[in-house]
Amino acid sequence: MKKSNKFYVYLLLDPRNPGDYKYGKYEFDFEPFYVGKGCGTRMYQHYCLSELKRCRNPHEIRKIKKILAAGLKPIPMKIKNCLLENIALNLEKKIIKAIGRRNLRNGPLTNMDEGGRVGPKMTKKLKEKISKILKRKYKNGEITHPWIGRKHSIETKLKISMTSRMSQKPQKKQSKKTKIKIGLSNSCAKANLCNSYLFLSPLGIKTIVDRGLKRFSKEIGIKLGIIKTLIRGEKTKNKSNMGWRFIKILKHTNTGIEKAYVLISPNGKNIVVKNGLRKFCIKRGLQYTNLIKVAKGLRFQHKGWKCKFV
């Protein structure tokens, strides 16, 4: 069944009034009191407590409440299944006309209108209003969520797991070519993340960029796209590079450029650490992030230690 052919037309019958009810083509063993169009479990939702509170049809509510009070439930019955929405709406209209409505005094149905209409769609403003009201009610404790204090049984958990496994598609084995392509793309992505670049300023000073091109572009006041064009080796228009030149991509490791730090201990000793600051911090009982903040100038010292980038 296609997704578009998911609709059906249904009837609700009164179990208190058995008999032979004939309306042209249609014959029923119990008195019909409602005709509707829906999909999924729509025909079973009419006698739920939430639906009874929300429903605006007083005739239908009274009828269902009387049936429930007698210890019975309305009998749902599908007339036609696997329909398009337009066809289902037209069929609903025909059946309501054939049986007749109570408000027109020509039949037993509790339908308020002739049918064949799609319900109004909620606007964004209305949705926002409803969400705000519900949030406020949940906060104040006016409403409690229906699933609070409830848990799925073992049987339902097994059913959910089985359905999820059944819905999973079998994974196709990738060919060697695709594996090589994926590997290359991943390696390129990693390289781009940890690259460090060497630029030449308008004054002729060499500057290393290893903390991100976006930050560098903001510091200089040049657009990021122009910096990328310089790295590609393309020419920029109207001297938008402001005299900056790209020299080369420096050697990079997994953590970016090979960095060196000068650490000053609380005793005043200078210690040079090359690309192993984390291990150094673990041995001395220091925090790596705090020392980096000291090196960037965000902190004055960390446990008496000072740090500088080389």
N, C-alpha and C positions, 0 to 999 in steps of 0.2 A: 504494500500500500504506500503510495506517495504521500509526502507531507501535505500537499494541497488537497488530497482526497481523504482527509482525516475526520470529516464532519458526519454527523448522523442526525436523524429526526427521531424524537422519542415522545412517549406518552406516560403520564402518571395516572394510575388507576386506583380507585377507592376500594379497598378489600372488604368494607362493610356492606357494600351494595352489589352482590353478585346478580347475574342475569344475562340475557341476550340483548346486547346493545349493537344495533346496526345503523351505520351512517354511510349509505351508498356502498362503496367497495369495502369499507372497513367494518370489521366485526370484532367485538370484545366480550369477554366473560364477566368483566367488572365495569362499573361506571367510570368513564374517563373524566378527569377534572383539570388536566393541564397538558398542553402541547408545547414542546420546546425544541430548539436546535442547539447542539453542542458538540464537544469532542472530549475524549478521555473519560473522566469520571463525573461529568457534568450532571447526568440524570440522577446520581446518588446524592448530590450536594444539597438538594432542596430541603431535606429534613435534618440537616446539621444545625446545631444551636447557633453557630456563627452566621449561617445563612438566614435563619429565621429572624435574627436581630437586624440584619442588614436589609432584608427584603422590603420593598415598598408596595407590595401587592397584598392588601388586607384580606381579600377573599381567599387567596391561596394559603396565607398564614393560618387563618381560622380553620380551614379545612384540614391542613396537615396536623395542627395541634389537637383537633378532635380525634383524628386517626391515631395519633401517638398516645393520647389519653386512654383510648380503648385497648391499649397494649398491642397495637398493630403498627405496620409501616406501609407507606404508599408502595404500590407495585410498579416499578419502572419497566417500560417495554419499548424496545427499539422497533421502529417501523421500517426504516431503511438505513443502511450503513455504507461507508466508504463513498461519500459524496463530496463534491466541491461546495464551497460556501454558498455561492449564488443559487445552486440547485437545491441545497438544503433549505435555504430561506424561502424559496418559491414553494417547495413541498409543505413546509410548515404553514404557510399562508393558506394553501389549498385545504389542508386537514382542518385547520381552525374554522374555515368557512363551511366545510362539510358538516362538522359536529355542532358548531354554534356556541356562542358565548353567553355567560350568565348575565352580564351587565346589559346585553341587548335583549335578554329574555327569549332567546331562540335556541338555547342549548345549555349543557351542564358545565362548560369550561370556565375556569376562573381567570383566563388570560384577559389582561386589561385592554389590549389592542389587537388589531387584525394579524399581527406577526409580519415576518418577512423583512425585519429591520435589524441592522447591526447596532449593538450598544455603543453609546458615545465613548470616545477615547479621552482619557484624562490628559490634561495639559500639564506642562512642567510646573507652572505656578501652583496648580491644585495638588500635585504630587509633593511639592516642597511644603505646602501648608499641612498636609496629612502627616508627613514625616516629623515636622516640628511638634505637632499636637501629640503624636504617639511618644516621641522622646520625652516630652514634658510629663506625660502621664506615667511613663516607666520610672522616671526619676522620683516623682512624688509618691510612687507606690500605689497609684490608682488602678493600674493594670499590672498583672504579672504575666511573664511569658509562659505559654502553654507547656514548654518543654523543661521548665525549671522543676527539679526534683524527679524527673523522669529519665529512664535509660532504655536503650534498645535491648530487646531480649537476645539470647544467643541465636535463636532461629532466624530473626531478622538480620542480625549481623552476618550470618552465613549466607543468607539470600543476597544481601548487598555485595558481599565479596564475590559470590558466584556470578552475579550479573555484571559486575565490573570486569571480571576475568573474561567472560564471554564477549563483552563489548570490545575488548582490546584486540587490535589487529595484529596478526603475526608479523614480526619484524623481518624485513628482507635483508639478506646478506649483502653487504656492500662489496663492490668489485675492488680490485687492486688500484685501478685508476682513481676512483672516487676517494679511497683512503689516502692516496698520495696527495690529491688536491686538498683534502681537509687538513692534512698535516702541514702542507705548505702555507695555507691560509692562517692556521693557528700560529705557526712560527713567525709569520709576517706581523701578525697582530701583536705578539709578545715583543717583537723587535721595535715596533712603532711605539709601544707603551714605555719601553725603557731606554729609548734613544736619548742621547745628549748631543747638542749641536754647538758648533763654534761659529760665532758671528763677528763681524768687524764693524765697529761703530763709525759714525762720520768723523770722529776725532782720531781714528786709527787705533783704538784700543780693542784688543781681543776680549770677547766676553763669552763665557760658557753658559749655555742654557740647559739645565738639567732638572728644572722644577716645573716643567710644562710650558708649552708655547702660548697658551691662553694668558697665563699670568705675565709672561714676557711681553706679549702684545699690549696688555694694559699698562705695564710699566713704561714702555717706549711711547705709546700713543699711536701705534700703527695697527691696522686691521689684521685679524688672524689670517684671512685669505691671502693677503699680500705677502705675509711671512711664508706661507706655504708655497706660493708661486716662486719666491726666492729659493726655497729649498729644492723645488723641482728644476730650477735652472731657467725658468721662463722670465721674459722681460716684463717689467711693470710699466703702466702708462702714467704720464704726467708726474713723474718723479714722486710717486706716492710712497716709495720705500724710505724717503727722507735721508738718503745717504747711507743706509745700512746695507751691508753685503753679507751673503752667506758663504762661509769658507768650506766646511766639511762636517760630516757626521763623525763624532768621536767614537772610540771603542766603548762598547757597553757590555755590562754583565747582567745577570738576572735581576739585580736591584738597581740598574741604571749605570751611570758613570762610576768608575773606580774612585771612591771618595777617600780622603784622608782627613783625620781630625787631630787637632792638638788639644790635649786635655791637661789642665792645670789642677793638680791635687791640692787638698787642703794644706799640705806642708809646703807647697810652692814648687813642686817638681813638674817638669814638662814631660808629657808622654805622648808620643805620636802613634796613632792607631790607624792602620790602613785596611779598610773594608772588613772590619770585624768588630764593630762597636757593640753589637748585641752581645756577643760572647764576653767581651770585656765587662759589660754592665752586669751580666749574670754572675761572673766571678767576684766582682766587687760589691754586689748587692745594690746596684743602682738601677734606675729606670731609664730605658732607652729614649722614650718619648720626651721625658723631661730634659735630658741632655741635648736632644735635638732642638728643643725650645730655647735652651741656653745659647746654642750655636746660632740660631736665627735671631737672637736678641729679644725674644719674648719673655725670657726669665734672666735674672741676674746670676744665679747659681743654683746648683742642686746638690744638697748634702755637703756643701763646701767645695764642690768640684765646678770647674769652669771649662767650657768647650768652645772651640773655634773650627770653622772650615778652613782647610788649606786650599 
